Amino acid sequence: MRSFLAITVVCLLACTASGYYMTKEVKYADKPFLEKQKAMLEIFQHVHQPELHTHLWDDQKAFDLAAYKEHFTKPQVVEEFLRFYKYGLLPMEEIFSVYNEYHREQAVALFHLFYYAKDWDTFYKTMVWARFHVNEGMFVYAVTVAVLHRADMQGIVLPAPYEIYPYYFFNDVVISKAQRYKMQGFYRMKKADGVYSAFIPSNYTGYYVHSNPEQRVSYFMEDIGLNAYYYYFHADYPTWMGGKEYGLYKDRRGEFYLYQHQQFLARYYLERLSNDLGTIPTFSWYEPIVTGYYPYLRYYNGVPFPARENYHNSYTEKHDVVQEITDYERRLMEAIDYGFIILPDGTFVNITTPTGVEYLGNLIQSNGDSVNKRFYGYLEKVAKFFLGGSFEMFNEFRAVPSVLERYETAMRDPVFYQFFKRVIGFYYRYLDTLPSYKYDEINFPGVKLETVEMDKLVTYFDNFDADITNAVDVEVFDETTMKAGEMKKFGKMAHYQGEDFVLYARMPRLNHLPFSFKLNVVSDKPQKAVVLVFLGPKYDQYGNAYSVNANRENFFQLDHFLVDLVAGENAITRNSQDFSWFVKDRTTYFDLYKQVMQAYNGDYKFPLDMSEAHCGFPARLMLPKGKKGGMPFQFFFMIAPYHAPEVERFTGYDQTLSCGVGSGARYIDALPFGYPFNRKINEATWFTPNMVYYDTMIFHKSETEVNSVVV
């Protein structure tokens, strides 16, 4: 395949001429924004240490929440929270779980304080007070959700969750070694630019124990970027949040929930094929769970995450839980088969129309926009409790959640994918009740996709460093003893005996070389169109070629973008670095904080351009690993007519600062998620001139081989 280096200039000109829709705007933070950003970074430092910053300790003592009630748009939220505070919040250092209803009620009350604060001053004072009086895990969760949903916090960059709470992303081997470095006083740590640094090798669970074949893909399941994305997905769309006040329903949240998990399964399956594993296994609620998982994680307070051995049998002890699960599953299947949902008052909602998937998704997730949570239940919560290997607590206010019961860790467990295979089975059971697309519904009259050209696809593993300094306890930051020069350069970084230090976990992570494709399209007239790009398998685990309909569930969507076609020939070129819904790796906390401090002191312009976006899938994981000698896959390209969304994209928020959650303007068009694979495929009407299946190979190389390639 020929390189695209020779046509780069032509590509750029063609894209410009055809109305290439890709926001490249950059804004720069002003002083008030930098004050907020600096405060948010500092508040998440070493969250288990109450007296870390002396000025924060003094500030919180001068704050009286009850007397500050009129500074909230809803003063009653102060009374709501103080009732919990008076009668006993979750104690400090106890394990917080959003699945525990008592914990969740308190976390929501705390969130309301942050969300309804009238201004930054009120938000900041309330946050600082809560930092010293509220359980650490609950505090991090409530602040995170509030920042993501407050309009005046758009553009604020939170530290990556794996750097706020390394315990949920790095195994005990890494955490213990980080703590030993601190205790041994910089032993073997190198000093550069006035800062001691250490790089701790980190690996995946499959490296330490091969409990079952599923561990072959632990590098994917335990990828910190993937797990961080899943955590933020549930922070953007919390199950407890709903109604007109937050507007999450505007984003088609129910449909998005189902499609998002279907995409996780499709992407995971591509990785399984690359490692000679077959389809995702199934399980029975009444039989032992074949796949065990040993997470090698522990909570800050020393309690290890529950492990699940191979052939784990929960049914004998939790048969009542199985009854609850099967009741929920039966009711959902009956709703799909009958074509209606029963409302609490006994009336029905018809779901036999294409928009019915929104109702179904809300029911399955049991979120705040579900029309009948009481009857259709909370399947995910109950199932994860059963499958995760956790146990009933003697004290119902306490919890020791399994990895499945934490959004930060759920995707580490192979059973996560096995469970959601059942859930997405309901999704496809519903979609299969809808009629197949007719030829005229998928054809684009006057438009033909003639040829496709693509670069060679190469994956490799490279090292990524994450700042895990929060995994160790440090000395109190007494600002009065710090030198002015140190304060100006670094701000308040971690100190030990007066020295700055930072600890990194260095791990190999799957990556790929950038690639481009070129579509040669002919149109009979000028018109708007969308380009849909999917990646799927060519063969199953036995080497048999997939039929078109059987393969539709296995395609992972890579891109969906808008173009203006001109009459005649169109050359549409797209680089993988511009694909929608993908984000690059996060800047480490240490570097991010330095940039903010430099900007705060006038030595740097801090960009606001979504380069630290939390709401995209990790770009590293765009392609499956493939094989050294190459592994066959296939792309699916389609040019579809543009269907304008109900609300024009980017309306109501600044796309250079925000993901637009709850705006109803996140999506480029009104097509159903997964179109055209969201319906059963009738091959007699399927193949149209505006679509192409393109066979390709994905090669896996070592980092040395990749770096030795002459470009």
VENTAHU-V632984 format. One line per field, one symbol per residue. psi: psi as a letter, one per 20 degrees, with the letter a starting at -180 (. if undefined). A space follows every 10 residues. Layout:
BEGIN
psi->???
END
This chain:
BEGIN
psi->pqqjhijggg gggggghjlp nopjqprqpa ghghgggghh hhhjpmijoh kgphhhghgh hjpoghijhi jqhnhihghg ghgghgiorp qqiqpppiip hggggghghg ghghhjphrh gggghggggh hiiqpggggg gggghghiip hjjpipoqqq hihgmhhiip rhgggghghh gghjlkpjqq ppkjppqqop pqarhihhpn hrhhihkhhg hjphgghhgh ghgihhmqhi parhhhjhhh jlhggggghg hhhggggghh hghikkqbrp qrrqhiqqog orpohkqqrh jipqpqqorq lpoihhhkhh ghggghgggg hghhgghhjq pprhjirqpp jirhiihggg ghgghlaijq imhghiamgg ggghgghijr rpqhoiirqm qrhhjphhih ihphhghggi hggihhghhg hiiqqqprgi hiqnpippog qpqqrppprr prqpppokhi iqqrqpnnhh iqqhggghgi cnrpqoljqq qppqppqpqp rqqqrqqppo ppqirpqqrq pppqprqhqa ijjppqrggh ihijppphqo rpqoqrpbqp ooppqhijqq jqqrqqpqgg hghggggghh jjjqooqnjj ikqijqqphh kgqrhbrgjq pprpqpppoq qpoprhppqj piroiihqik pjhjkhqhaj qqpipjjjqq pohhjgorij qppoprqppp rrhghghipp .
END
